[in-house]
Each structure stands twice: as structure tokens, then as C-alpha cells.
Amino acid sequence: MKRYFKILFILTAVSLAGWGCKTEFPIDEDGLLITERAECFVSNFELLGPDFQTVRTKNAVIDTVVQTINIEVFFGTDLRNVYPQFSLVTDAKLTPKITGKVDFSDLNNPKVFSVISGNRKVIKPYTVYITVQKP
Amino acid sequence: MQRSYFKSTILLLSLLVGLAACEISEHPTVTPLKKEGFQTDVIKRTLGPNVAGLDIEFAFAMALPSAQGKLVSAQVEASIPGAAGTYLESKSYYTDGSGNDIGVTVAQPFLNEGKVTKVNFSADTSAATLRYYYQIPAAAKGQKVSFVFTATSSTGETISYNMGPYDIAKMDMVLDLDVTDGAKSFISLEDMKVYTAAEAAQNPAKIDLVYLYRSIPNITFNHALVAPSADAQYLPGVTLPAGVNRSAKISKAWNLRDFHLARLQFSIFIDDLDFERLDISNSPDYALNMRSEAGAWVETADGKYRAYIYINSVNNTAKSAKISIKRYTMK
């Protein structure tokens, strides 16, 4: 009986080890896990000025159906030097990458950022529309 | 039987190892400066960049065995003569149980003779710690300064301690300038002063910024620093004196409460290097909604000056603010 348990234990351990070594989730070119998640949306958006303080007057309005972000910023905001911050659904990533200040000053040509889902099969472009407070 | 013998051996061995570990080392890691006799030691008490007009503070300790005499005099020689506020305290300080520095007068008032600041002891003492305050002169900007601390005993023995060299910053600093909307609102970085409209009209080429406060419905304007060249929408209701039209680059900053300018508890220091590496070439010529404890980096139109303007306080009712400036000359 004891021997039977021993054999069963060893078999279970070996099979677990084998399962654990499986490369089910490969990584992409950025070293991020490619998962099975197909969700693809922006959950929050923030815009910081050169002093790293928010420049928005109220919360950004994110429409995940038409894929737009509408945000109003303070009068006099230096839109050439702002830091956007996107919060994305789990496992998703953003392109183009944000590596520093971004120039949003061309209000007639709003910037577009794409969200790529965790399984890297769904890509949704989000357009950021900025309006400046008016007196 | 064999197991018991083994256990006892292990126990004995571990006790022996423990005893060996507790043995007091005959080779202490800290070597005294000097085993006995006349000794001095100095510590620098101030931190941050050395800016002209500020003090560099030292604590100068000296002692000798009472059998070998007493202290007669102490002096500090700076490589560059200090400004008028340089002095050596005639009190010796010790720290009481509550952490307070307690001063006991041990010497006559100090004498400044060029590079040398000296005191003669009046108390019969063989140990003292004096404070030395070197007020950095404008002549020392961009140079290095070093100090020789010397103490003399009643036997004529002198002992010296060298400190430095210390870099003296090139930047200038001015504290607590009052700016008031519509009255004293024209800021000159060249002069590091604030002018009225009439005064600005006399020297229009020196005016780099205009301070204004506006409370405008639907927008957040408040306290602002705006270059005269800025778009009229950022200078609402401002009539610029004739010739006041210079531009400037302005970049807002937050959480940058320089210790010298703010005089708060934050040990943040803006040094020459910060100005040298500053790149605000892509910044606008205005900064709106400036709050108390905020600041702004500024570069003049000709690139001659870079400055950091710190907002010490604001007053919405009086439409005024108190500002302090650190300025670095680039050319």
C-alpha cells in the first residue's frame, strides 16, 4: 500500500513538472506575455503638464464603442509638452509607445493611439480629442 | 552511547566557537587621530551649493590635556577673504540631553584681518568647540575656497586642520521679492529686481516677465508669470510700457522647493549644473495658475540668463505674491 502511494506521488510530481515547463504563453517583441485575453480598451486617461500635475479640468470621457477620448484642459496649457497616461485592460499594450513628452498642440489633427489585446489579435485605435478651456 | 558522545562533542565545539567569536579584538577598526596631546577636528555643518551671500558653517573643535597647557587662541584662514558677515564665535558649544546646542563664552569677540578670523581665549580652558561662519563673498563666485583652522596652546604649540577646497556656485540668489498685480509687476532677471510700470519704461530692455493675477470666469488663470512678448490673451488687461517686448521661455515646476529659496524642510538644492543642463527651448512664454510653493524655470530671450523663480506665497485678495529667484549667467 505504502509503495503504491509512493509511485502515485512520483508520477503526479513528474506530470506536474512537465505541465509547468510548457510554454503555453509565449512573449512578444517587447518581452510581454501573449495571453488568451481578447479584451481591448482604454479604462482611464490622464494628461500631465511639464510640472507633472494634471492639466485636465475634469475626468476624461472615454467612449469604448466609437474609440474616442475626449478631454478638456486648462486655459493656457502647454500642449507641446504634456505626458499622456493610458490605463489599459489587463494584458493589453499601447502603440505607439509613450516614452516622454508628447506634442498634442495640433488640435485639428488629433493623435491616435492603438490598444492591442492580450492575445495580440485585436487592435483598436483610440483618438484623443483635446479641447482647451475658453474664457 | 555513540549518539550521546557525538552530541556532546557538537555542543562542546559550538561553545568553543561561540567563545572565540566573543573575544575582544586587539586590533580596533577605528584608529584614533592622535593618541594624546593637542588635537583639532572640524566638521562642515552646511549642505548644498555654496551661494554668494550665504554662510558656510563649520564646527571647530580643539583640545589638549590640561597638564599640557590651555587654549590661547584660535583662528581660521580662508583662501578668499570672507564677506563682512564672516565671524568666529566666542562661545564654545556643547549639546545637552535634549539635543539643544548650549553656548558658553570662552573667548573675546572675533577679529577679522583680511583672510584671517581670530579669537583669543578669555576662559581658562583646554577644550572648546567654536562655530565659524564664512559668508561667501561675491568675488568668490565660480572659484574654490579652502580653509586652515589653527589653534594655539599656552606652550606655543600650534596645530592646524585643513578643510576644502569647496566650489562656490556661479549663480546669484535673491529672496522675498514682492510682486503686485498692476503695481510692482515687471520682473528683470538681469537686475534681479521687480519694477513698476514707470520704472520699467526707463529700462524696457531689462524686463523679462510680467506678474499678473486674474480671476476670470470659466478659466483658471490666477497668478501668472508671462513674458511681455506673449499672446495678448495671456496678458488680459495689461498695458505694457513702451518698449517692453522681450520674450522668454518658461516651464512650470512643482515639488521643487529649493532649500535656499523656500527655507522649508525639504533638502532639495538647485545647483549650477541644473541650469547648465536645463533645456526648455520648446517651452512657451507664459506660465498660468502658479500656486504657492510652485516654481518656474525661465530662460531669457538672449539666452544670457537662466533662472528658477520660486513662489513663496500668494495672496489672491491683494493680487500679490512673494517670489525668490536663483539665476545663472550663461554667457
Boltz contact constraints between the chains, C-beta under 6 A:
constraints:
  - contact:
      token1: [A, 50]
      token2: [B, 251]
      max_distance: 6.0
  - contact:
      token1: [A, 50]
      token2: [B, 252]
      max_distance: 6.0
  - contact:
      token1: [A, 51]
      token2: [B, 252]
      max_distance: 6.0
  - contact:
      token1: [A, 51]
      token2: [B, 253]
      max_distance: 6.0
  - contact:
      token1: [A, 51]
      token2: [B, 254]
      max_distance: 6.0
  - contact:
      token1: [A, 53]
      token2: [B, 254]
      max_distance: 6.0
  - contact:
      token1: [A, 74]
      token2: [B, 220]
      max_distance: 6.0
  - contact:
      token1: [A, 75]
      token2: [B, 219]
      max_distance: 6.0
  - contact:
      token1: [A, 76]
      token2: [B, 288]
      max_distance: 6.0
  - contact:
      token1: [A, 78]
      token2: [B, 284]
      max_distance: 6.0
  - contact:
      token1: [A, 80]
      token2: [B, 282]
      max_distance: 6.0
  - contact:
      token1: [A, 133]
      token2: [B, 219]
      max_distance: 6.0
  - contact:
      token1: [A, 135]
      token2: [B, 216]
      max_distance: 6.0
  - contact:
      token1: [A, 135]
      token2: [B, 218]
      max_distance: 6.0
  - contact:
      token1: [A, 135]
      token2: [B, 219]
      max_distance: 6.0
